[in-house]
Protein backbone atom coordinates (compact mmCIF):
# COMPACT_ATOMS: atom_id res chain seq x y z
CA UNK A 1 0.00 0.00 0.00
CA UNK A 2 2.77 2.46 0.99
CA UNK A 3 4.77 1.69 -2.18
CA UNK A 4 1.73 2.22 -4.39
CA UNK A 5 1.05 5.67 -2.85
CA UNK A 6 4.71 6.66 -3.11
CA UNK A 7 4.77 5.59 -6.78
CA UNK A 8 1.66 7.69 -7.46
CA UNK A 9 3.27 10.75 -5.83
CA UNK A 10 6.46 10.32 -7.89
CA UNK A 11 4.41 10.04 -11.10
CA UNK A 12 2.42 13.21 -10.25
CA UNK A 13 5.57 15.16 -9.44
CA UNK A 14 7.16 14.04 -12.69
CA UNK A 15 4.09 15.22 -14.61
CA UNK A 16 4.26 18.73 -13.17
CA UNK A 17 8.03 18.99 -13.57
CA UNK A 18 9.07 18.85 -9.91
CA UNK A 19 12.22 17.02 -8.94
CA UNK A 20 15.66 16.49 -10.40
CA UNK A 21 16.41 18.65 -13.40
CA UNK A 22 13.54 21.11 -13.00
CA UNK A 23 14.56 24.75 -13.14
CA UNK A 24 13.61 27.16 -10.35
CA UNK A 25 10.87 29.57 -11.35
CA UNK A 26 11.78 32.46 -9.02
CA UNK A 27 14.03 35.40 -9.79
CA UNK A 28 17.58 35.27 -8.40
CA UNK A 29 18.39 37.19 -5.26
CA UNK A 30 19.68 40.75 -5.67
CA UNK A 31 21.28 43.43 -3.48
CA UNK A 32 19.85 46.83 -2.54
CA UNK A 33 20.95 49.76 -0.40
CA UNK A 34 19.16 50.29 2.89
CA UNK A 35 19.29 52.08 6.22
CA UNK A 36 17.56 52.07 9.57
CA UNK A 37 17.07 54.59 12.35
CA UNK A 38 18.98 52.35 14.75
CA UNK A 39 22.17 53.94 16.03
CA UNK A 40 25.18 52.50 14.27
CA UNK A 41 28.90 52.54 13.75
CA UNK A 42 31.02 55.51 14.75
CA UNK A 43 28.21 57.11 16.81
CA UNK A 44 26.03 57.54 13.74
CA UNK A 45 22.34 58.01 14.50
CA UNK A 46 21.37 55.59 11.75
CA UNK A 47 22.79 52.38 10.28
CA UNK A 48 23.50 51.70 6.61
CA UNK A 49 23.27 48.30 4.95
CA UNK A 50 23.57 46.34 1.78
CA UNK A 51 20.43 44.21 1.79
CA UNK A 52 20.03 40.92 -0.10
CA UNK A 53 16.47 40.40 -1.37
CA UNK A 54 14.88 37.20 -2.63
CA UNK A 55 11.20 36.99 -3.54
CA UNK A 56 10.47 40.31 -1.77
CA UNK A 57 12.04 39.12 1.49
CA UNK A 58 15.25 40.27 3.14
CA UNK A 59 17.51 37.22 3.38
CA UNK A 60 20.77 38.91 4.37
CA UNK A 61 22.18 42.25 5.54
CA UNK A 62 25.72 43.57 5.50
CA UNK A 63 26.68 46.63 7.53
CA UNK A 64 28.35 49.41 5.59
CA UNK A 65 29.40 52.91 6.58
CA UNK A 66 27.53 55.98 5.42
CA UNK A 67 30.57 56.86 3.32
CA UNK A 68 30.43 53.47 1.59
CA UNK A 69 26.71 53.89 1.00
CA UNK A 70 27.22 57.34 -0.57
CA UNK A 71 30.18 56.36 -2.75
CA UNK A 72 28.56 53.13 -3.96
CA UNK A 73 25.12 54.67 -4.53
CA UNK A 74 26.70 57.52 -6.50
CA UNK A 75 28.47 54.93 -8.64
CA UNK A 76 31.93 56.15 -7.62
CA UNK A 77 32.89 52.79 -6.07
CA UNK A 78 32.01 49.31 -7.30
CA UNK A 79 28.98 47.81 -5.53
CA UNK A 80 26.92 44.63 -5.71
CA UNK A 81 23.88 46.83 -5.01
CA UNK A 82 24.77 49.11 -7.94
CA UNK A 83 26.58 46.93 -10.52
CA UNK A 84 25.87 49.41 -13.34
CA UNK A 85 27.62 52.20 -11.42
CA UNK A 86 24.68 54.59 -11.82
CA UNK A 87 24.17 57.67 -9.67
CA UNK A 88 21.16 56.36 -7.76
CA UNK A 89 20.71 59.65 -5.92
CA UNK A 90 20.29 61.49 -9.21
CA UNK A 91 18.01 58.73 -10.57
CA UNK A 92 15.71 59.24 -7.57
CA UNK A 93 15.73 63.04 -7.87
CA UNK A 94 18.04 63.70 -4.92
CA UNK A 95 20.32 66.59 -5.74
CA UNK A 96 23.11 66.42 -3.19
CA UNK A 97 25.43 69.09 -4.55
CA UNK A 98 27.05 69.84 -7.84
CA UNK A 99 30.50 68.57 -8.78
CA UNK A 100 31.73 72.20 -9.00
CA UNK A 101 31.05 72.69 -5.29
CA UNK A 102 33.51 70.03 -4.15
CA UNK A 103 37.10 69.28 -5.01
CA UNK A 104 37.60 65.84 -3.48
CA UNK A 105 35.66 62.66 -2.78
CA UNK A 106 35.87 63.33 0.98
CA UNK A 107 34.47 66.85 0.50
CA UNK A 108 31.64 65.33 -1.52
CA UNK A 109 30.82 62.99 1.36
CA UNK A 110 31.01 65.75 3.97
CA UNK A 111 29.24 68.53 2.06
CA UNK A 112 26.63 66.40 0.34
CA UNK A 113 25.57 64.08 3.15
CA UNK A 114 22.12 62.66 2.28
CA UNK A 115 21.80 61.41 5.89
CA UNK A 116 22.33 64.81 7.54
CA UNK A 117 18.72 65.09 8.77
CA UNK A 118 17.74 61.39 9.00
CA UNK A 119 18.39 61.39 12.77
CA UNK A 120 15.53 63.88 13.18
CA UNK A 121 13.00 61.23 12.16
CA UNK A 122 13.72 59.28 15.35
CA UNK A 123 14.79 61.84 17.96
CA UNK A 124 13.09 64.88 19.44
CA UNK A 125 16.43 66.49 20.23
CA UNK A 126 20.09 65.78 19.50
CA UNK A 127 20.84 62.72 21.67
CA UNK A 128 24.47 63.53 22.50
CA UNK A 129 25.59 66.08 25.06
CA UNK A 130 27.75 68.73 23.47
CA UNK A 131 30.02 71.05 25.38
CA UNK A 132 29.16 74.65 24.64
CA UNK A 133 27.21 73.87 21.49
CA UNK A 134 23.56 73.80 20.64
CA UNK A 135 21.96 71.58 18.06
CA UNK A 136 18.73 72.11 16.18
CA UNK A 137 15.78 70.01 17.37
CA UNK A 138 14.69 66.74 15.85
CA UNK A 139 11.28 66.06 14.31
CA UNK A 140 10.05 63.15 16.45
CA UNK A 141 7.01 63.88 18.60
CA UNK A 142 8.38 61.71 21.42
CA UNK A 143 11.92 61.81 22.85
CA UNK A 144 13.43 58.58 21.44
CA UNK A 145 11.21 57.41 18.60
CA UNK A 146 8.54 58.59 16.19
CA UNK A 147 4.97 58.81 17.48
CA UNK A 148 2.24 56.46 16.24
CA UNK A 149 1.10 59.14 13.78
CA UNK A 150 4.64 59.54 12.48
CA UNK A 151 5.09 55.76 12.21
CA UNK A 152 1.98 55.69 10.04
CA UNK A 153 3.80 58.07 7.65
CA UNK A 154 6.96 55.94 7.75
CA UNK A 155 4.92 52.84 6.92
CA UNK A 156 4.77 54.17 3.35
CA UNK A 157 8.49 53.39 3.12
CA UNK A 158 8.13 49.88 4.55
CA UNK A 159 9.00 50.85 8.10
CA UNK A 160 6.67 49.01 10.51
CA UNK A 161 8.90 49.67 13.52
CA UNK A 162 11.25 52.62 13.91
CA UNK A 163 14.28 50.30 13.77
CA UNK A 164 13.24 48.48 10.56
CA UNK A 165 15.50 48.67 7.52
CA UNK A 166 14.16 50.79 4.67
CA UNK A 167 15.68 49.46 1.44
CA UNK A 168 15.64 49.70 -2.31
CA UNK A 169 13.76 52.56 -3.96
CA UNK A 170 11.97 53.25 -0.65
CA UNK A 171 15.28 54.19 0.98
CA UNK A 172 16.01 56.79 -1.70
CA UNK A 173 12.43 58.09 -1.65
CA UNK A 174 12.69 58.59 2.13
CA UNK A 175 16.06 60.34 1.71
CA UNK A 176 14.37 62.64 -0.82
CA UNK A 177 11.34 63.19 1.45
CA UNK A 178 13.43 64.42 4.41
CA UNK A 179 14.63 67.22 2.08
CA UNK A 180 11.08 68.23 1.13
CA UNK A 181 9.72 71.04 3.38
CA UNK A 182 6.08 69.97 2.81
CA UNK A 183 6.80 66.36 3.79
CA UNK A 184 8.76 67.53 6.85
CA UNK A 185 5.89 69.86 7.88
CA UNK A 186 3.44 66.96 7.64
CA UNK A 187 5.82 64.72 9.62
CA UNK A 188 6.41 67.29 12.37
CA UNK A 189 3.03 69.01 12.59
CA UNK A 190 0.54 66.72 10.86
CA UNK A 191 -0.45 69.26 8.20
N, C-alpha and C positions, 0 to 999 in steps of 0.2 A: 504494500500500500504506500509506504513512504517513498520507495523508489519510483513508483508511478507518478506521484505528485511532483517529486523533484524533476523528473523527466519532462513533465508538462510545463513547469516553470522555466526550465532551460529552453524549451522550444518557443515559448512566448517571448522570452527575452531576446532570443535570436531573431524573431520576426520583427521586433521593434528596433533592433540594432543596438541593444545594450550588451556590453561585455567586451571581450578582448577585441581590439582593433577598431572600436567605434570612437569617433572623434568627439571631443568635448564641444558642446554647443555654446558655451558662454564666452564672452570677451576675455582676453587676457587682463591680468591685473595691471594697473598703471599708477604712477606717482603724481601727487599734487602737492602744492604748497599749502600750509595751514598754520594757524596760531590759536592760542587760547589766552584767556585772561588770568591764568594761573601765573604766579610769580615764577621767574625762571633763572637762568644762568646769569651770573655777573650782576645780581641785584636788579635785573630787568623786571618790569611790572607786567610782563606777558611772556609767553613761551612760544618759540617758533618751531615748526616741524616740517619734515617731508613726510607725507602721508601716503601709504600704499592702499589703493582702493581695488576691490574685486566685487563685482556684482552689487554696486552701491553700498558696500560695507567697508569700513576701515579694518584692514587686516594687519597693519603694521604702522608704527610711527618711529621716526628717527629725529632726535633733537638736533636742531641747527641753531646757530647764532642769528641774531637779527641781521648782522652784516652779511652772512652767507645767504640768508633769504633774499636780501636786497640785490646782491650781486648776481645771484642765480636767476631771480625773477626778472631782472633787467637784461638778462642774456649776456652778461659780461664774464660769467664763469660757467663752465660746463655743469649741467644739472640733469639728473634723471627725471626731475619734474618739469623740465623745460628743455627737452632734447633738441628742439629747433633753434634754441638760442634767441627767441623772440623777447621783445620788451613787453612783458605781461602787464606792467603798470600802464604803459601807453595804450595797450590793447583794451584795457578796462577803463580808459578815460581818466586815469590818475596822472595828473601832471605834477611831478615832484619838483623839478627845477630844470632849467635849460642847461645844456652842456656849456654854454658860455659863462655861466655863473660859477662854475667850479673848475679847478685846474688839476685835481688829482682824484683818484678813486676814493681815497679816504675822505676828502672834502665832500664828494658826492654822497657818501654814506651819512656824514655828519649834518650837512646842510639840507639834505633832501629826505630826511627820515620819515617814511610813511607811518611809522608807529609812534610818532611824537605825542599824539593825543589819545592813543588806545587805552592807556591806563585810566583815563577819565571815565570810561564806560563802567569800570568796576568800583572805583573809589570816590568817596565824597570829597576827600582832601588828600593832598600828597602824603603818602604813608610813611615817609622817612623824615626824621627830625633833621633839620638843617640849622647850622650855626649861623645866625645873623642873616639868613636869607628867607624870603617869603616865596611861596609857590602859588600859582593860580589854583583855584578850586577844581575838583573833579566834577563829573556830571551825575554820578550815582545819587539816588535819593536816600540811600541808607549808607552808613559809614564804610562797610567792607564789601558790598556787592550790590548789583542792580536791584531795584524794587521789582515786585511782581509785574507792574505795568511796564517797566523797562525790559524785563525778561520777555514779555509778550512781543515787544518790538525786535528783540534779538532772535526770537524764534524764526523770524523770516530768513535768517542766515544759517539756520540749522543748529542754533545754540539752545538746547533745552535746559541746561544748567550753566551757570556763569563760568564754570571751568571746562566746558566742552570745547573741543577743537573745531573751529570753523575752517573749512578747507575748500580747495578748488575755486571756482568762480565766486562762490559766496565770500571767501576770504577777501578777495580783491574788491568786491562790491561793498563790503563792510568798511574796508580801508578808504574807499571813495566816500562812503556815507559820513564818516567822522570828519570829513573836510567840507561837508555841505551844511551851511548855516541853518537851513530849514529843517534838515534831518536832526541836527543837534538840538534845535529849539523844541522839536517834538519830543526828543529823548529826555531833555532836561525839564521841560515845562508841560508836556502833554498837549501841545497846541495842534 
